[in-house]
């Protein structure tokens, strides 16, 4: 029979320990110490096995007002545990806006923030809006969600350049590469500014590049990523955003890929090693108490 209730495990453990220890005084000392350790191990194992997840869904909307463009950004926690210290970092038209922190965002709860962009854009066209949503779990472990969208300023244009990519994998303690292929379907060359947006859990040596692609040509960019704090068995979005000017208009485009982190979950291994250590220590302590019973308690005789 498999016992999963913490209280039942502690009672069984106490009875087993008391049956081996010869004196009530020694039993009391040993039982209190071992029960504290067992409680921590059982609690840690249960928390690791049954911990929830946070799924942050981020989006934005724009509204033109007399005073300027109103940009509203929102995020909803569609996971099964609360998110902590939720914060937006918004990049649009080379400007960065950082929102105040929301201390706790419960399950199915939503938070939003609005900014009025009064500076205006240099030329009409399609501009990227990049949102990094930062949040933490109950253990104060940080996470980042990257969202990319576009806003048409005074004119809807269609970029001639597109990006394609493939999902990739990285190990927990290793490195990996993301590859993007840009294709220019237009009749002329394009001088493109490129920016790579990654979550804070990953790192890259160079996230910016300037390239020129000829008509009906392709260019391949490879970025070397390192795992900074990404968790095993998790996935992170990485986006490459490009922009160029042509015929008095601004063109923005993007391509995204998913980086999967593969490897063993370290937290799931720890309880096993704790039990191995306890398995070696507990019998030794019990034997020592049995051997030294007369020295510790002269008035008692073993039975």
C-alpha positions in Angstrom: 0.0 0.0 0.0 1.4 3.4 -0.9 1.0 6.0 1.9 0.9 9.6 0.7 -0.6 11.5 3.7 2.1 13.4 5.6 0.5 12.8 9.0 0.3 9.1 8.5 4.0 9.0 7.4 5.1 10.9 10.5 3.1 8.6 12.9 4.5 5.5 11.3 8.1 6.9 11.4 7.7 7.7 15.1 6.6 4.2 16.0 9.3 2.6 14.0 12.0 4.8 15.6 10.7 4.2 19.2 10.7 0.5 18.7 14.4 0.5 18.0 15.6 3.0 20.7 16.0 1.4 24.2 15.1 4.4 26.5 12.3 6.9 26.5 14.7 9.8 27.0 16.8 8.8 24.0 13.8 8.1 22.0 12.3 11.5 22.6 15.5 13.3 21.5 16.0 11.1 18.4 12.3 11.1 17.4 12.1 14.9 17.6 15.2 15.4 15.4 14.3 12.8 12.9 10.7 13.8 12.6 11.8 17.4 11.7 14.0 16.1 9.0 11.4 13.7 7.7 8.7 16.4 7.6 11.0 18.7 5.6 11.8 15.9 3.1 8.1 14.9 2.7 7.0 18.5 2.4 9.8 19.3 -0.2 8.9 16.2 -2.2 5.2 17.0 -2.2 5.8 20.6 -3.2 8.0 19.6 -6.1 5.7 17.0 -7.4 2.5 19.0 -7.1 3.7 22.6 -7.9 1.5 24.5 -10.3 2.3 26.5 -13.3 1.8 30.1 -14.5 0.7 30.9 -18.0 0.9 34.6 -18.8 -1.1 35.7 -21.8 -0.1 39.2 -23.0 -1.7 41.5 -25.6 -2.1 45.1 -26.5 -4.5 47.5 -28.2 -4.1 51.0 -29.7 -6.5 53.9 -29.9 -5.8 57.2 -31.6 -6.8 60.2 -29.4 -6.5 64.0 -29.9 -3.5 64.0 -27.4 -1.7 61.1 -29.1 -1.7 57.4 -29.5 -3.1 55.4 -26.5 -1.2 52.1 -26.1 -2.9 49.7 -23.6 -1.0 46.6 -22.6 -2.7 43.8 -20.6 -1.8 40.3 -19.2 -3.9 37.5 -17.8 -2.7 34.7 -15.6 -4.2 31.6 -17.1 -2.2 29.2 -15.0 -3.3 27.5 -11.8 -1.2 29.4 -9.2 -0.8 33.1 -8.5 2.0 35.2 -10.2 4.0 37.7 -8.2 5.7 41.0 -9.1 4.1 41.2 -12.5 5.7 44.0 -14.6 5.7 45.1 -18.3 8.7 46.4 -20.3 7.3 47.9 -23.5 9.5 48.8 -26.5 7.9 50.8 -29.4 9.6 53.2 -31.9 12.9 53.0 -30.0 11.3 54.0 -26.7 11.0 51.9 -23.6 8.2 52.1 -21.0 8.3 50.2 -17.7 5.1 49.7 -15.8 4.7 49.6 -12.0 4.8 46.1 -10.4 1.6 44.2 -9.5 2.4 42.4 -6.3 0.1 39.4 -6.9 -1.9 38.4 -9.9 -4.2 35.6 -9.0 -5.5 32.8 -11.2 -7.7 34.1 -14.1 -7.0 37.7 -13.0 -5.9 40.4 -15.4 -3.8 43.5 -15.2 -3.4 46.4 -17.6 -1.5 49.7 -18.1 -1.8 52.5 -20.6 0.6 55.0 -22.2 -0.1 57.9 -24.4 2.6 58.2 -27.1 2.8 61.9 -27.9 6.2 62.1 -29.7 4.8 60.7 -32.9 6.6 58.5 -35.5 9.0 59.7 -38.1 7.1 58.3 -41.1 3.8 56.4 -41.7 4.0 52.7 -41.8 4.2 49.5 -39.7 5.9 49.7 -36.4 6.7 46.8 -34.0 5.5 46.7 -30.4 7.6 44.4 -28.2 6.4 43.5 -24.7 8.4 41.7 -22.1 6.2 40.5 -19.2 8.2 39.8 -16.0 6.8 37.8 -13.2 7.8 35.4 -10.4 6.4 32.2 -8.8 5.8 31.6 -5.1 9.4 30.7 -4.6 10.5 34.1 -6.1 11.8 32.4 -9.2 11.8 34.9 -12.1 10.2 34.3 -15.5 9.9 36.3 -18.7 7.3 36.2 -21.5 8.1 37.9 -24.9 5.2 39.2 -27.0 5.6 40.9 -30.4 2.9 42.8 -32.3 2.6 45.6 -34.8 0.9 49.0 -35.1 0.0 50.7 -38.4 0.7 54.4 -38.2 -1.4 56.4 -40.7 -0.8 53.9 -43.4 -1.1 50.1 -43.7 1.9 48.7 -45.6 3.1 45.2 -46.4 6.8 44.4 -45.8 8.6 42.6 -48.7 10.9 40.8 -46.2 9.8 37.7 -44.3 11.5 35.6 -41.6 11.2 31.8 -41.1 12.8 29.8 -38.3 12.5 26.4 -36.6 12.1 25.3 -33.0 15.3 24.4 -31.2 16.5 22.7 -28.0 19.0 23.6 -25.4 20.3 21.6 -22.3 19.8 23.0 -18.9 23.6 23.6 -18.4 24.5 24.0 -22.0 24.4 26.2 -25.1 22.3 26.3 -28.2 21.7 28.1 -31.5 18.7 29.8 -33.1 18.7 30.2 -36.8 16.6 32.7 -38.8 16.3 32.9 -42.6 15.3 36.2 -44.1 13.9 36.4 -47.6 13.5 39.5 -49.7 10.6 39.2 -52.2 10.8 42.8 -53.3 12.4 44.2 -56.5 15.1 46.2 -54.7 17.7 45.8 -52.0 16.7 46.3 -48.4 18.9 47.7 -45.6 17.5 46.2 -42.5 18.0 46.9 -38.7 17.5 43.7 -36.7 17.0 43.2 -33.0 16.8 39.9 -31.2 14.4 39.8 -28.2 14.9 37.0 -25.7 13.7 36.3 -22.2 16.0 37.2 -19.3 16.4 33.5 -18.6 18.6 33.2 -21.7 21.6 35.3 -22.8 23.2 36.2 -26.2 26.5 37.9 -27.0 25.1 40.2 -29.7 21.3 41.0 -30.1 21.6 43.7 -32.8 22.6 43.6 -36.5 22.5 45.6 -39.7 22.3 43.7 -43.0 21.4 44.3 -46.6 19.5 41.8 -48.7 19.4 42.0 -52.5 16.2 41.4 -54.4 14.9 37.8 -54.4 17.7 36.9 -52.0 18.0 35.2 -48.7 20.2 35.8 -45.6 20.7 33.5 -42.7 21.5 34.7 -39.2 22.6 32.4 -36.4 22.6 33.5 -32.8 24.5 31.6 -30.0 22.4 31.4 -26.9 23.4 30.4 -23.3 21.1 29.2 -20.6 21.2 31.7 -17.7 18.4 30.5 -15.5 15.8 28.7 -17.7 14.2 25.6 -16.2 14.3 22.1 -17.5 11.3 20.9 -19.5 10.2 24.5 -20.2 9.8 26.5 -23.4 10.6 30.1 -24.2 9.8 32.3 -27.2 12.6 34.1 -29.0 11.8 36.8 -31.6 13.8 38.5 -34.3 12.4 41.9 -35.2 13.4 43.7 -38.4 12.7 47.3 -39.7 13.6 49.2 -42.8 12.7 52.5 -44.6 11.6 52.6 -48.2 9.8 55.2 -50.4 9.0 57.4 -47.3 7.4 54.5 -45.4 8.4 52.4 -42.4 8.2 48.6 -42.6 8.4 46.3 -39.7 8.3 42.5 -39.6 9.3 39.7 -37.2 9.9 36.0 -36.9 9.7 33.9 -33.7 10.9 30.5 -32.6 10.5 28.4 -29.5 13.5 27.3 -27.5 12.9 24.1 -25.5 15.0 23.4 -22.4 15.7 19.7 -22.1 17.4 17.8 -19.2 16.7 16.4 -15.8 14.7 18.4 -13.3 17.2 18.9 -10.5 14.5 19.4 -7.8 13.0 16.0 -8.5 16.4 14.3 -7.7 17.1 16.0 -4.4 14.6 14.0 -2.2 16.2 10.8 -3.4 19.7 11.8 -2.2 18.3 13.0 1.1 16.7 9.6 1.7 20.0 7.9 0.8 21.8 10.0 3.4 19.2 9.4 6.0 19.2 5.7 5.3 22.9 5.6 6.2 22.7 7.9 9.3 19.6 6.5 11.1 20.8 2.9 11.5 24.2 4.1 12.7 22.6 6.3 15.4 20.3 3.5 16.6 23.3 1.1 16.9 25.3 3.7 18.8 22.5 4.2 21.3 22.1 0.5 21.8 25.9 0.0 22.4 26.2 3.0 24.8 22.8 2.5 26.6 24.4 1.5 30.0 26.9 4.5 29.9 24.1 7.0 29.1 21.6 5.5 31.5 23.4 3.5 34.3 20.2 2.7 36.2 18.5 1.0 33.2 19.0 -2.6 31.9 18.4 -3.7 28.4 15.6 -6.1 27.7 
